Structures are given as structure tokens and as C-alpha cells.
Amino acid sequence: MQTSTASKTLRVGHSPDPDDAFMFYALSKGAVRLPGYEIDHVIEDIQSLNMRAMRSELDVTAISAAVYPKVARNYWILASGASVGRNYGPMIVAEKKFSLHELRGKRIAIPGFQTTAYLLLKIILDDFTSVETSFENIIGAVKSGQVDAGLIIHEGQLNYKDFGLECCLDLGKFWYDRYKLPIPLGLDVVRKDLGIVTARAIQKALKESIIFARTNESQALDYALEYGRGIPKDTAKIFCGMYVNGDTEDLGVEGERALALLFKEGAQKGLFEAPEKLEIIR
């Protein structure tokens, strides 16, 4: 009797953002493999992936950290793959420098209600009017006067000065100054119904992929730039260095503490119920 050697298909979601593409480079190109599985890469914007996770559609997916309490019933957190800022993160920018007090009551463009950037702003400021805006249009909305300020993510954190804008508040720095902890902004999660053995194999492969990309930076950057919205390679290198780092290889004790604190603070704002415990696969 012949034994079937057909591989199973694993649907893995990640965004086209340079840091996500960078860390999945080795898995995408076959430099790192997951024995017994063929990977179907589902590349969509993070808001779409957040919504898919809430419907448990993908086996493995990137999500905004802010969404995890809403999907914790069906997904485990992978110790590898987190986008973590240490003393930096999403920023509030404006035509002039507003103090934290002056930002209260302002119309602020936000990149989405499910983003960790929005969660952080609710925790830190709370009193503002949200104007949901595609992240790539936030700087333009500020410049045109549609809003008083904008909450920027991605490469906007690196090029906002080119548009004559001022940084009013770096949420990652504020978080670090207050808690002396990094801020996890994005996570990779795995569906619990795959079982613990498969989940650990996925975790191992993802960690190897991240290490491979950091070791083979130039090739991984070239791949990431295929999704880089036309940003220069030197900008992508800085951005990937910021958000694919040692914390991405393993969230670590500090990262876990920060994640638990983020969920506790969000729950206190009434945004969700915090998970009873963090279930992290290593």
C-alpha cells in the first residue's frame, strides 16, 4: 500500500508592509520550510487581516496587537513575529507642535479603530475626535486642514518632516517613559485547532525565517521593496531595522509584560475584555 506524501496547505496571512514582507522572505522563497506543509501566502492590508482573524479564517496571520483580545479564544500568540518599538512608535504630527494638553478635543486622523496605534492614543489621550483615514492619506489630511493632527504609522514615522510637519507626541516614547517597557504593535498568531505540535513547528519556522532575513538583509530588503509602496531602499532598511529586531525573534519577558499591560489598560478604557492569560507558543 502506498503512503500519501501530499503536503497540507497552510494559509498564512501577512501585510504588504516592508517589515512583514521582510520577516516572511525566507518562507516565501523556500529558504525556510515547514515540513509537511505548503504555504499559501495571503497578502492583504492589516485591517483586512484583523477582520479575517475575527472570523478565524486563516491558519496563521499577522494582526494588530490591539485585536488579540477579540481573537484570543481561537488563536495562540507566536513568540516570534511581533513588531515591537523600544522608545519609539506611532506618532501624532501636526502643522505646529501641540502639547498633550492642547491635543485634547482636536480632530485627529487615525489609521483605523482596530490598530494598536489607536488603542495607544485612547490610553494616553482619550479626549479627541477620531477621523478614520487610510494611513497613506493621513499626512495629506493634516496638510490640507481636514484634521488638526494625524496619527502616523509605517514609513510616515520616517518622512513626516519632509512635509513640514512637527511631531507632537511619540506614543512609543511616551509608553516607554511611563512604564519602562517596549510597545508591541503587531503580532503573529496561530489557530488553536491546528494543535500544539503544529503550532510549535510554525513558531520554529517563523523564527528561522526572521533570523534568515536579518542575516541576509540586502536580499530580504529587495523582496520587501516589492511591497514597499515605492519607498527608497535606505528608508525601508531603517524601518525594517526598527520593527524586525531581537524582540521580533522572541517577544521575551519584557514584551509579554508590555502586552499584558496594554490589554489591561485597554480593558480599563472599556475597549475590550483583557484575556485571562497570555497563551504564547515557543
ABEGO torsion letter per residue (X at the ends): XBBBABBBBBBBBBBABAAAAAAAAAAAAGABBBBGBBBBBBBBBAAAAAAAAAAGABABBBBBAAAAAAAAAABBBBABGBBBBBGBEBBBBBABBBBAAAABGBBBBBAEAABAAAAAAAAAAGBBBBBBBBAAAAAAAAAAGABABBBBBEAAAAAAAAAGBBBABBAAAAAAAAAGBBBBABBBBBBAAAEAAAAAAAAAAAAAAAAAAAABAAAAAAAAAAAAGGBBAAAAAAAAAAABBAAAABAEAAAAAAAAAAAAAAAAAGABBBBABBBBBX
